[in-house]
């Protein structure tokens, strides 16, 4: 059993060899440095983007579900008419009544309109038709004035809500409540201001003017090809699959679809998108890991090469150590520790460079969802582990060669 002083002496000897051959050691570990920098930066960037996007999803609503018309992919296009495909008010009522896993829902339809406020005219402003329940589903409350109430929907009142961006773009009063403006030539009364959702999905920070009107009022603007989708709030994210099954059963039953017929609608939940993103992030991480693995492989070959050179240069030293009683295990462990120390030296330099780049990214690329970019602890441990692993794997052959040297032949070596 080797005493702890031996390990200390071997590590210090390895550091001494690195210091004596600084340029050679740096070039030898360059591939490991690049590999560690690459893996830490990629992991830190992906982790920051994943955190940002999942936070946006959470703000967007992880318990939301969407239902919209859909022509079956496996059916002839002319088999179903638009009347068969489009969602209907009766289906809204059925979903509300027979889907206990859906807490609330709202049909939504949007179109672009010309908005006129006195002399200010804006084209292509998004107008969205909604039910009063929309506010709770989207978690976008009214900052000033009042939200829509059931009577607005039942009587198709020409009232509207605007967001904060619309106040600025349309040059409305700071408190536009009670102000009137024209939407495609029809006079609407502004009854409130809806908060702007700044955390738009995938970090899109900019927003534009939005005008919201009762759904029944929006129907009057639409053609016979009137299209709307349904936004639902599920009782909990865990109940998403159950809610989808309930909605699918209700819609297939109302549409009288046979068991062998495909759905003429599509149901998707936010958790699906979250899972897709997680899978994409995993694949990207795996690909990046493969690239880094190649860099570490190249670095390992360099380590093995330099350790073989070291064994050749220090053959007489090895013979002398064996002559005074050093065992083959001690010689093997000494060279193996030197290889590991060399790899860890490169790994620490790579981590330092990675931390510096991460800091710069946090300071300069905050607008690209990298303001929370940090190297996680597990990535640091993994980088150090990879470096040590490369040292063990590629340092083993030179260490074994050194351990097997015949002391007499080694002492004769010039």
DRENVODO-444005 format. One record per residue (C-alpha): x, z, y negated. Coordinates in steps of 0.05 Angstrom, whole numbers, padded with zeros to 5 digits, always signed. Each point is the difference from the previous one (the first is absolute). Example, Ala and Ser with C-alpha at 12.3 -4.5 7.8 and 13.67 -1.06 7.14 Angstrom:
+00246+00156+00090+00027-00013-00069
end
This chain:
+00000+00000+00000+00031-00022-00066+00000+00052-00056-00034-00014-00067+00068-00006-00035+00013-00063+00041-00062-00034-00028+00019+00020-00071+00071-00026+00010-00026-00066+00029-00048-00011-00058+00054+00016-00052+00048-00047+00035-00054-00054-00002-00011+00011-00074+00076-00003-00010+00002-00067+00036-00057-00025-00046+00038+00023-00062+00066-00032+00022-00034-00066+00016-00053+00001-00055-00009-00076-00008-00001-00012+00075-00049+00057+00011-00046-00025-00055-00001-00071+00025-00011+00026+00071-00060+00041-00020-00028-00052-00049-00051-00027+00049-00024+00071+00015-00005+00014-00075-00041-00063-00011-00044+00017+00060-00014+00071-00023-00014-00024-00072-00048-00053+00026-00039+00046+00046-00007+00056-00051-00021-00047-00056-00050-00037+00044-00030+00065+00027-00003+00031-00069-00033-00062-00030-00051-00007+00056-00015+00074-00001-00012-00002-00076-00045-00062+00005-00038+00029+00060-00012+00065-00038-00023-00038-00062-00047-00047+00038-00029+00056+00043-00011+00041-00063-00036-00059-00031-00042-00008+00064-00018+00074-00003-00020-00007-00073-00038-00064+00017-00036+00039+00054+00023+00008+00072-00072+00009+00024-00027-00066-00026-00030-00056+00040-00019-00071-00020-00053-00046+00029-00003-00073-00020-00028-00067+00026+00042-00038+00049-00008-00065+00038+00021+00011+00073+00067-00033+00015-00022-00022+00070-00067-00031-00022-00013-00069-00031-00003+00004-00075-00070-00030-00002-00029+00048+00052-00014+00052-00053-00027-00013-00070+00018+00041-00061-00068+00034+00006+00021+00024+00070+00068+00024-00023-00012+00033-00067-00017+00074-00006-00071+00018-00020-00034+00058-00034-00037+00019+00064+00067+00009+00033+00022+00046-00056-00061+00043+00013+00011+00000+00075+00072+00020-00006-00019+00057-00047-00053+00025+00048+00033-00009+00069+00074+00013-00010+00013+00075-00004+00075-00010-00003-00007-00037-00067-00008+00051-00055-00018-00050-00055+00005-00074-00013-00007-00050-00056-00006-00075-00002+00051-00032-00046+00001-00070-00029+00044-00027-00056+00004-00062-00043+00037-00022-00062-00039-00002-00064+00008-00014-00074-00004+00065-00038-00014+00000-00075+00006+00061-00045-00018-00022-00070+00053-00052-00017+00046+00017+00059-00011-00046+00060+00035+00008+00067-00007-00049+00058+00010+00016+00073-00015+00074-00006-00016+00031+00068-00071+00026+00005-00017+00042+00061-00069+00017+00025-00005+00069+00033-00048+00055+00022+00004+00070-00031+00034+00025+00064+00060-00044-00016+00029+00053-00047+00007+00051+00056+00025-00051+00051+00055-00026-00046+00013+00068-00033-00003-00032-00068-00041+00045-00044-00029-00012-00069+00043+00026-00057-00051-00010-00056-00075-00012+00002-00037+00000+00066+00006-00035+00068-00053-00045+00029-00063+00035+00026-00050-00024+00052-00049-00025-00054+00054-00048-00027+00003-00032+00069-00074+00001+00014-00018-00031-00067+00060-00046-00006+00016+00028-00069+00049-00040-00043+00049+00057-00008+00074+00001+00015+00062+00043+00007+00069-00021-00023+00069+00024+00017+00053+00021-00050+00035-00067+00003-00065-00034-00021-00005+00044-00062+00068-00025-00023-00008-00073+00020-00071-00008-00027+00015+00042-00062-00056+00048+00014-00007+00067-00037+00041+00057+00029-00065+00029+00025-00041-00063+00016-00060+00038+00025-00063-00031-00032+00037-00063-00020-00028-00068+00021+00037-00063+00022-00017-00066+00032+00014-00015+00074-00008-00075+00011-00048-00001-00058-00042+00060+00022+00000+00063-00041+00024+00062+00035+00002+00072-00024+00065+00038+00014-00019+00067+00030+00068+00028+00020+00074-00009+00013+00028+00000+00071+00070+00027+00011+00052-00052+00015+00032+00004+00068+00074-00004-00018+00027+00006+00070-00024-00069+00022+00020-00016+00070+00074-00018+00013+00022+00026-00067-00032-00050-00045+00001+00041-00063-00034-00048-00048-00076-00001-00006-00049-00046-00034-00069+00005-00031-00056+00017+00047-00075+00002-00013-00048+00032+00049-00075-00014+00003-00056+00021+00048+00001-00040+00064-00072-00023-00008+00018-00025-00070+00060-00038+00028-00046-00036+00049-00034-00035-00059+00066-00032-00019+00013-00028+00070-00018-00065+00034-00037-00007+00067+00069+00006+00031+00001+00072-00024+00057+00038+00034+00012+00074+00004+00039+00048+00044-00014+00072+00017+00048+00056-00016-00012+00062+00042+00026+00071-00002+00009+00029+00070-00012+00075+00011+00075+00007+00017+00058-00046+00017-00004+00022+00072-00072-00026+00004+00019-00071-00020-00005-00029+00070-00067+00034+00012-00027-00026-00067+00023-00070+00017-00036+00003+00067-00064+00026-00032+00001-00054-00054+00015-00054+00051-00058+00022+00044-00049+00001-00058+00020-00068-00028+00001-00034+00068-00069+00029+00015-00030-00023-00067+00031-00070+00008-00025-00004+00072+00068-00022+00026+00005-00010+00075+00053+00038+00039+00042-00063+00009-00004-00018-00074+00056+00019-00048-00012+00043-00062-00022-00037-00062+00031+00054-00043+00066+00037-00004+00013+00074-00006+00067+00028-00021+00024+00069-00018+00057+00022-00044+00033+00035+00059+00010-00069+00031+00041-00022-00060+00039+00065+00001+00017-00011+00074+00019-00072-00012+00047+00021-00056+00031+00054+00044+00013-00052+00054+00031-00048-00050+00045+00055-00027+00021+00018+00071+00018-00072+00016+00040-00008-00065+00037+00065+00015+00015-00024+00071+00026-00068-00026+00042+00035-00052+00026+00047+00054+00020-00060+00042+00039-00029-00058+00034+00067-00012+00014+00005+00074+00040-00064-00004+00040+00027-00059+00014+00064+00039+00020-00041+00061+00050-00038-00042+00025+00065-00029+00007+00029+00069+00042-00058+00023+00044+00011-00061+00007+00074+00017+00019-00017+00072+00052-00050-00025+00032+00049-00049+00001+00056+00052+00035-00046+00050+00051-00016-00054+00007+00075-00012+00012+00014+00074+00053-00054+00001+00034+00027-00063-00001+00072+00026+00020-00012+00072+00064+00042-00006-00041+00056-00034-00049-00002+00059+00058+00003+00050+00030+00059-00037-00066+00038-00001-00008-00011+00075+00072+00020+00013-00012+00068-00033-00063+00013+00039-00058-00037-00032-00053-00018+00052-00032-00070+00004-00066+00032-00021+00033+00028-00063+00030-00068-00018-00065-00035+00014-00039+00049-00043+00051-00005-00057-00007-00075-00006-00075+00003+00010-00006+00050-00057+00043-00045-00043-00048-00059+00013-00061+00044-00015+00032+00027-00064+00016-00071-00023-00072-00022+00013-00029+00062-00034+00046-00012-00059-00030-00070-00007-00070+00029+00009+00009+00051-00055+00025-00053-00048-00060-00043+00018-00048+00058-00012+00032+00014-00068-00008-00073-00020-00071-00001+00027-00018+00062-00041+00029-00032-00063-00039-00064+00010-00063+00040+00015+00009+00038-00065+00008-00065-00039-00062-00029+00032-00041+00061-00018+00022-00006-00073-00005-00075-00009-00052-00025+00050-00056+00051-00011-00049-00057-00015+00010-00028+00070-00026+00062+00037+00071+00028+00009-00006+00059-00047-00004+00047+00060+00057-00033+00037+00042+00051+00038+00039-00001+00064-00037+00045+00049+00038+00053+00038-00014-00033+00067+00033-00064-00025+00062+00039-00021+00004+00033+00068-00011-00068+00034+00055-00032-00041+00049+00055+00018-00022-00002+00073+00010-00076+00003+00069+00007-00031+00020+00054+00049-00030-00041+00057+00040-00061-00019+00063+00043-00002-00014+00027+00070-00018-00067+00031+00055-00042-00030+00052+00055-00002-00007+00016+00073+00041-00059+00026+00061+00012-00044-00004+00075+00015-00001-00013+00075+00059-00047-00008+00038+00053-00037-00018+00054+00051+00025-00043+00058+00068-00016-00029+00058+00022+00044+00041+00050-00041+00068-00027+00025-00019-00072-00016-00029+00022-00067+00065+00035-00019+00039-00064+00015-00047-00041-00045+00034-00029-00062
end
